[in-house]
Amino acid sequence: MKNYSVFDILGPIMIGPSSSHTAGAARLGKVARGIAGEDFKAVTFYLHGSFAKTYKGHGTDRALVAGVLGMETYDERLRNALFIAKDMGIDIKFIETDLGDEHPNTVNIEFEKKDGSKISVQGASIGGGNIIINKIQGDSVEFTGTNPTLIIKKYDLKGSINTITSIIAESDINIGMMKVTRQGKGKEGLMILETDSKITDEIVEKIEKVDGVISVRAINPV
Amino acid sequence: MYNYGYEMLQLAKEKNVRLCDIVIENEVKLTEQSVEVVREKMGRNLDVMMDSAKYGLENDVKSVSGLIGGDAKKLEEYRKNGKTLCGDVIVKAMARALSCSEVNAAMGRIVAAPTAGSCGIMPAAIITAAEVLGADREKMIDALFTASGIGQIIGKNATFAGAEGGCQAECGAAAAMAAAGIVEMAGGTPEMALHAASIALKNILGLVCDPIAGLVEAPCAKRNSSGTVNAMTSAELALAGIKSIIPFDEMVETMYRVGKALPEELRETAMGGIAVTPTGIKLRKQIFGE
């Protein structure tokens, strides 16, 4: 039985009207921004299920944009996020679509970076403002953004997992969850770790130097 | 730690303290933060609640869809004319609940208590009771802890999600939480607080979640207003020494069981209840331009 904090019951402080369609959407946007980086010029939101059907009435569109702009769920600028993005020269698009057998509150967020590259992050708002990120660049992942998270893209090399977890342990950080996937033996794969404390730039830099590592992203909680 | 109402009650009896003290102690242990930090955090919730309960009394709020708004102000003006049936206290509380719901629907700032859809009941009941009782800020914070403790039990043993348990899980939970909070605020015993929570749940048992166009607007705002009255009258019964025949823990279990027995159409899908009345459908088409 989960031992709820009183603030899981009373809270969050948020911009209405819906914890799943507004607060959760803003958190999805913010975590996606953490993954994609801040140097983007355009964002396309592919809305699925209930998100596609009711996004205007629930302000899901404004909340998602507020999130990708880095706003918190309680930021009163949230309701003007569409205008704020326009003022910043960021091109925003919403496309109602069917993403297949996904949670009804799912969105795939595609960022177009200033250098023309694209990165997509897919996640779902699963109730009470809680979220789950389930795809990055089409690769299946699963994390909530509640804990500091490391997403490491790397080749499947013997011993690399050990090297990476040692770097984290040396920094006195505990790993709460770890998931490793790969496209095949020796091929590209993903390593996702949730930790109990903040992931510093220093750790990221050290892991970047490990043999076979392609990229490292650290997402500290939003 | 406690998982049930009877456990909370036992702890309060052993230590000869109120429910809020038990809840605060548990929170301090759980989060490894000081009593001061935890109280201050709750204080921030109270500040947002007070703002959202007041804003709609003074301003014409319009929801994003345009479906609701302006009713809190209308009711407050009506109350000020001095000829209400229910009296100042109840009508003021109703207006405050409407205010929170309207602020929520207009993309203003609220505290989910326990959900955004039921965000008006706790602020309205607690602020209004504090006004009547002359209770200060610290006492209001105490009441919010008592209420949260009741919420913890409901969260552990049932649900707050309209999609799972219908409106009774949202507005019912909020009313039960608020009722217990104001009972302790008024000097009632922990037992009385649980009786109040129990009565409040019983009063709303089986209420469906049937939002027009799927939006957190109608009937949500008015159910917040009636949920507040439910909380206050349940508290009043308990304070008079009237007991709930069914104990609190059994009421929580019942609410959950009844919620699961509701057909899916009546659990936040906008496929049943008032959402599919000719008027409900017409409004949905208008709002989404279908």
Chai-1 contact restraints between the chains, C-beta under 6 A:
chainA,res_idxA,chainB,res_idxB,connection_type,confidence,min_distance_angstrom,max_distance_angstrom,comment,restraint_id
A,M1,B,N3,contact,1.0,0.0,6.0,A-B,restraint_1
A,M1,B,K156,contact,1.0,0.0,6.0,A-B,restraint_2
A,N3,B,L30,contact,1.0,0.0,6.0,A-B,restraint_3
A,Y4,B,Q152,contact,1.0,0.0,6.0,A-B,restraint_4
A,Y4,B,G155,contact,1.0,0.0,6.0,A-B,restraint_5
A,S5,B,L30,contact,1.0,0.0,6.0,A-B,restraint_6
A,S5,B,T31,contact,1.0,0.0,6.0,A-B,restraint_7
A,V6,B,E27,contact,1.0,0.0,6.0,A-B,restraint_8
A,V6,B,S148,contact,1.0,0.0,6.0,A-B,restraint_9
A,I9,B,P114,contact,1.0,0.0,6.0,A-B,restraint_10
A,I9,B,S148,contact,1.0,0.0,6.0,A-B,restraint_11
A,I9,B,G151,contact,1.0,0.0,6.0,A-B,restraint_12
A,I9,B,Q152,contact,1.0,0.0,6.0,A-B,restraint_13
A,I9,B,G155,contact,1.0,0.0,6.0,A-B,restraint_14
A,L10,B,N45,contact,1.0,0.0,6.0,A-B,restraint_15
A,L10,B,A113,contact,1.0,0.0,6.0,A-B,restraint_16
A,L10,B,S148,contact,1.0,0.0,6.0,A-B,restraint_17
A,G11,B,V111,contact,1.0,0.0,6.0,A-B,restraint_18
A,P12,B,A112,contact,1.0,0.0,6.0,A-B,restraint_19
A,I13,B,V48,contact,1.0,0.0,6.0,A-B,restraint_20
A,I13,B,V111,contact,1.0,0.0,6.0,A-B,restraint_21
A,I15,B,M107,contact,1.0,0.0,6.0,A-B,restraint_22
A,I15,B,R109,contact,1.0,0.0,6.0,A-B,restraint_23
A,G16,B,N104,contact,1.0,0.0,6.0,A-B,restraint_24
A,G16,B,M107,contact,1.0,0.0,6.0,A-B,restraint_25
A,G16,B,I110,contact,1.0,0.0,6.0,A-B,restraint_26
A,G16,B,A116,contact,1.0,0.0,6.0,A-B,restraint_27
A,P17,B,N104,contact,1.0,0.0,6.0,A-B,restraint_28
A,P17,B,A105,contact,1.0,0.0,6.0,A-B,restraint_29
A,P17,B,A116,contact,1.0,0.0,6.0,A-B,restraint_30
A,P17,B,V216,contact,1.0,0.0,6.0,A-B,restraint_31
A,S18,B,A116,contact,1.0,0.0,6.0,A-B,restraint_32
A,S18,B,V216,contact,1.0,0.0,6.0,A-B,restraint_33
A,S19,B,A112,contact,1.0,0.0,6.0,A-B,restraint_34
A,S19,B,A116,contact,1.0,0.0,6.0,A-B,restraint_35
A,T54,B,G214,contact,1.0,0.0,6.0,A-B,restraint_36
A,G57,B,S65,contact,1.0,0.0,6.0,A-B,restraint_37
A,G57,B,L215,contact,1.0,0.0,6.0,A-B,restraint_38
A,G59,B,V64,contact,1.0,0.0,6.0,A-B,restraint_39
A,G59,B,M107,contact,1.0,0.0,6.0,A-B,restraint_40
A,Y74,B,R109,contact,1.0,0.0,6.0,A-B,restraint_41
A,E76,B,R109,contact,1.0,0.0,6.0,A-B,restraint_42
A,R79,B,M107,contact,1.0,0.0,6.0,A-B,restraint_43
A,G127,B,A161,contact,1.0,0.0,6.0,A-B,restraint_44
